[in-house]
Amino acid sequence: MSDSDQENIGTIHFYERYSNYTDTQILEILRNQKGYQEGALNAAVKIAVERQLIHSEQDLLSPEFQKSKNTNLTLFHQMTSSYNHQRLIGSTFRF
C-alpha cells in the first residue's frame, strides 16, 4: 500500500469521525492546525467547506486560522487541551 493510499484511508477515517463534531469543534481543529495530522486537517477542511463554515481551503490563510502557527523549534508542540497534556506527561514518564 502506497503512502497516498494510507493517507486517503486516514482522511476517510477522520471524515467519518469528525462528521459528528459540532461546527465549533471543526473550527477549533482548523484554528489549531499544528496539533493535528494531515489527514485530520484534510477531513476537517472538507467538512467545513460542506457546512459552509469556510468557502475554500484558501480561507485558512486568513489571520484567524494562522494565529496558532509557530515557527520556533521546540521539543514538544504547544498543548491545546488537558487531554493532550496528560498524554504527554504519561509518555514522558514511560521513558
C-alpha positions as a printed NumPy array, in Angstrom:
array([[  0.   ,   0.   ,   0.   ],
       [  1.435,   3.353,  -1.002],
       [  1.655,   6.411,   1.231],
       [ -1.114,   8.169,  -0.696],
       [ -3.442,   5.181,  -0.203],
       [ -2.761,   5.207,   3.525],
       [ -3.323,   8.971,   3.643],
       [ -6.673,   8.59 ,   1.843],
       [ -7.773,   5.871,   4.273],
       [ -6.742,   8.095,   7.191],
       [ -8.681,  11.016,   5.759],
       [-11.78 ,   8.845,   5.341],
       [-11.451,   7.629,   8.938],
       [-11.16 ,  11.208,  10.222],
       [-14.018,  12.356,   7.989],
       [-16.351,   9.747,   9.49 ],
       [-15.22 ,  10.671,  12.992],
       [-15.462,  14.444,  12.512],
       [-18.873,  14.266,  10.804],
       [-20.408,  14.106,  14.277],
       [-18.453,  17.13 ,  15.534],
       [-20.133,  20.485,  16.007],
       [-19.242,  23.485,  13.853],
       [-17.336,  24.943,  16.797],
       [-15.234,  21.802,  17.146],
       [-14.417,  21.769,  13.416],
       [-13.35 ,  25.415,  13.528],
       [-11.197,  24.675,  16.584],
       [ -9.366,  21.961,  14.614],
       [ -8.746,  24.439,  11.81 ],
       [ -7.51 ,  27.109,  14.24 ],
       [ -5.095,  24.672,  15.932],
       [ -3.703,  23.023,  12.819],
       [ -0.344,  22.287,  14.347],
       [ -1.8  ,  19.717,  16.734],
       [ -3.38 ,  17.535,  14.036],
       [ -2.247,  15.082,  11.378],
       [ -2.551,  15.994,   7.72 ],
       [ -5.406,  13.53 ,   7.172],
       [ -7.323,  15.029,  10.09 ],
       [ -6.882,  18.533,   8.708],
       [ -7.972,  17.445,   5.225],
       [-11.133,  15.897,   6.663],
       [-11.866,  18.975,   8.793],
       [-11.419,  21.258,   5.763],
       [-13.752,  19.104,   3.67 ],
       [-16.431,  19.154,   6.382],
       [-16.007,  22.903,   6.922],
       [-16.485,  23.583,   3.202],
       [-19.555,  21.307,   3.077],
       [-21.078,  23.105,   6.071],
       [-20.104,  26.466,   4.566],
       [-18.004,  27.417,   7.582],
       [-15.294,  28.372,   5.093],
       [-15.538,  28.884,   1.333],
       [-12.367,  27.052,   0.345],
       [ -9.02 ,  25.889,   1.657],
       [ -7.688,  29.363,   0.788],
       [ -9.685,  30.744,   3.742],
       [ -7.181,  29.016,   6.037],
       [ -4.636,  31.656,   5.048],
       [ -6.603,  34.325,   6.932],
       [ -5.212,  35.598,  10.254],
       [ -7.968,  33.826,  12.202],
       [ -6.523,  30.443,  11.236],
       [ -2.845,  31.443,  11.281],
       [ -2.624,  32.508,  14.938],
       [ -1.584,  29.111,  16.249],
       [  1.221,  28.54 ,  13.756],
       [  4.568,  28.856,  15.452],
       [  7.839,  28.695,  13.563],
       [ 10.012,  28.298,  16.664],
       [ 11.61 ,  24.906,  17.111],
       [ 10.538,  23.202,  20.312],
       [ 10.885,  19.761,  21.804],
       [  7.122,  19.407,  22.352],
       [  4.269,  21.038,  20.482],
       [  2.009,  23.512,  22.221],
       [ -0.609,  21.798,  24.387],
       [ -4.112,  22.783,  23.335],
       [ -6.064,  20.585,  25.727],
       [ -5.678,  18.952,  29.101],
       [ -6.154,  15.548,  27.432],
       [ -3.083,  16.083,  25.232],
       [ -1.15 ,  17.422,  28.206],
       [ -1.902,  14.289,  30.244],
       [ -0.903,  12.021,  27.344],
       [  2.414,  13.868,  27.004],
       [  3.107,  13.567,  30.72 ],
       [  2.301,   9.841,  30.631],
       [  4.547,   9.258,  27.64 ],
       [  7.374,  11.197,  29.244],
       [  7.212,   9.149,  32.435],
       [  7.321,   5.883,  30.47 ],
       [ 10.821,   6.814,  29.326]])
